[in-house]
Amino acid sequence: MELPEKFCERMRQLMNQEEYAQFISSYEEPRSYGLRSNPLKPASLKHLQLEPVAWCNTGYYYRQEQRPGIHPLHEAGAYYIQEPSAMAIAPLLDVKRGEKVLDLCAAPGGKTTQLAGEMKGEGLLVANEYVSSRAKVLSQNVERMGVRNCVVLNETPQHLAQVFEGFFDKILVDAPCSGEGMFRKEEIARQQWSLDNVTICEERQKEILACAVRMLAPGGRLVYSTCTFSPQEDEYIVEWLLETYSDLTILPMNKVGGMEDARVQWSRHETQDVKRAARLWPHKLRGEGHFAAVFENTRTKEPVTNSNGKKSKAKKKSPAVLQVITAYEEFAKEYLDFTIEGRYEVFGNRIYLVPEQMIPLDGLKVQRAGLEFGEETKGRFTPAHALAMALTDKEVTNSCELGDKAADYLHGEVIHTSTSKGWMLMTVDGVSIGWGKGTGTQIKNHYPKGLRK
Ligand SMILES: C[S@@+](CC[C@H](N)C(=O)[O-])C[C@H]1O[C@@H](n2cnc3c(N)ncnc32)[C@H](O)[C@@H]1O
């Protein structure tokens, strides 16, 4: 594999001869493939031969030729395909049900969906992505994985910091970086790499982190991660955070499965605490490589905030809004049997469930306001695909197991079978995959046209 010359030169200077040889030869080895099972949509994965990933209790290695990405259970959100070392990051936040959590650089959503699985649908998860096309992909993945409590935003960190000062219990900054840990996976990462870009990334990371620190609640936790090896974006950044923010302390980490201490000698001022951060190296474990550090905000005093005091005022609902809510409630009475926390928000003819702790959405670039329930047209309610993906067959009055017809359903075909009439949740191996509408002799296909295979 052809690696950028200046990258090799830098690594050669940083490492001793023996380690450099091991590091470089890892690029000639085949890479490992991983998937993470989704606790929100449990399924049997017996059809795959899996080996556990040491640092993630839902993570597994799979063999490339098994191609789990083309199985209907993938479309059903039973698992997320994710590079194994990337699975080490979300657990570091130690999220608890009911917390307010921000994933500031979230697309395509590997770590967001992992956090969502740990939160079990309770609390507030804000997933933000700066690049709008990537925010759409993030939103699709949040939907596929059946997440109920996530608001997807397409904002700058600077604007978020103004709105959410001191608001979040947990913040993840999985920063845009020079991507040296992607070299084996993506040729484009090798082509786009340059020493100048490393420096640009370092500056950008500091700007993003300055915003993240402002949004961290007293006692809150911040996790910083990259998928690159350059000390400028790893040890330097950790040291900079500790030198700049006296309220931040770096926490020790449980380094398992071949993770190593970060290297104090690679920081600018040899700050000893830097070693608490972790390096995941491709020549030391089965993964492409990552860097991670965990910080705690030791400040105890509440800051003056914009957001904490901001509550959604109960606005008088217009007749049009009431019509949408009524249509949903009638649908829910007939077809749903579930309770879920949050507040209704209506945008045009669409109704969403927004997590209770979310502040008013006005003035924010919202990609997904929460869980979309569906839309009303002329008094008739059509449930959203997102709602189907977030439900289990126990939470609906009618469901239909597709079995060997799953591929037909994903193609958009009508399912011929005698059925009851009305909306039904379609499932694959018991996991929801979309809506169908029974006529008595067949089920009309409501799998979204844009997702059909
Ligand atoms: C390493 S990726 C995130 C991967 C994601 N956490 C996951 O696990 O799937 C970093 C993200 O930061 C976004 N980004 C780029 N510039 C940014 C900026 N100035 N501020 C915040 N995010 C930015 C990128 O578009 C990219 O999606």
The ligand as a Tripos MOL2 file, in Angstrom:
@<TRIPOS>MOLECULE
LIG
   27    29     1     0     0
SMALL
NO_CHARGES

@<TRIPOS>ATOM
      1 C1        -14.8620   11.6630   12.4430 C.3       1 LIG1
      2 S1        -16.2920   12.2360   11.7150 S.3       1 LIG1
      3 C2        -17.5540   11.7120   12.7960 C.3       1 LIG1
      4 C3        -17.8730   10.2550   12.7540 C.3       1 LIG1
      5 C4        -19.0460    9.8910   13.6350 C.3       1 LIG1
      6 N1        -18.8400   10.3200   15.0010 N.3       1 LIG1
      7 C5        -19.3650    8.4090   13.6260 C.2       1 LIG1
      8 O1        -18.9790    7.7040   14.5560 O.co2     1 LIG1
      9 O2        -20.0470    7.9490   12.6950 O.co2     1 LIG1
     10 C6        -16.2300   13.9470   12.0040 C.3       1 LIG1
     11 C7        -17.4270   14.7490   11.5230 C.3       1 LIG1
     12 O3        -17.2160   16.1370   11.7970 O.3       1 LIG1
     13 C8        -17.7810   16.9020   10.7630 C.3       1 LIG1
     14 N2        -17.1790   18.2600   10.6770 N.ar      1 LIG1
     15 C9        -16.4380   18.7760    9.6780 C.ar      1 LIG1
     16 N3        -16.1000   20.0440    9.9480 N.ar      1 LIG1
     17 C10       -16.6510   20.3560   11.1240 C.ar      1 LIG1
     18 C11       -16.6730   21.5210   11.9320 C.ar      1 LIG1
     19 N4        -16.0250   22.6280   11.5730 N.pl3     1 LIG1
     20 N5        -17.3520   21.4800   13.0780 N.ar      1 LIG1
     21 C12       -17.9790   20.3550   13.4670 C.ar      1 LIG1
     22 N6        -17.9840   19.2220   12.7450 N.ar      1 LIG1
     23 C13       -17.3310   19.2270   11.5950 C.ar      1 LIG1
     24 C14       -17.5150   16.0720    9.5230 C.3       1 LIG1
     25 O4        -18.4190   16.4140    8.4780 O.3       1 LIG1
     26 C15       -17.6810   14.6440   10.0260 C.3       1 LIG1
     27 O5        -18.9740   14.1680    9.7720 O.3       1 LIG1
@<TRIPOS>BOND
     1     1     2 1
     2     2     3 1
     3     2    10 1
     4     3     4 1
     5     4     5 1
     6     5     6 1
     7     5     7 1
     8     7     8 2
     9     7     9 1
    10    10    11 1
    11    11    12 1
    12    11    26 1
    13    12    13 1
    14    13    14 1
    15    13    24 1
    16    14    15 ar
    17    14    23 ar
    18    15    16 ar
    19    16    17 ar
    20    17    18 ar
    21    17    23 ar
    22    18    19 1
    23    18    20 ar
    24    20    21 ar
    25    21    22 ar
    26    22    23 ar
    27    24    25 1
    28    24    26 1
    29    26    27 1
@<TRIPOS>SUBSTRUCTURE
     1 LIG1         1 GROUP 0 **** ****
